[in-house]
């Protein structure tokens, strides 16, 4: 399934509820799902991890629809690789804001 198709499916399924909840309420749900994904990433249950990724993607699609953003269009930013250096893999020499605790 393509991203645009997925976004349409989520909109068809939940669009009325999502519009009623509004952008702010939907954003809060999205953030909660990101928290659940973070917890799943610390665990050892691959099925739970898959479910949380799916939930985050669905809530992102919902939020994009509420904001009149087509996710199928915005991926263009990354179609040539890194948006800064246009290379795959990225060769930008920039400090990272976040570093993994693992070596």
Secondary structure as UniProt FT lines:
FT   HELIX           3..42
FT   HELIX           46..66
FT   TURN            67..68
FT   HELIX           71..74
FT   HELIX           75..78
FT   TURN            79..80
FT   TURN            83..85
//
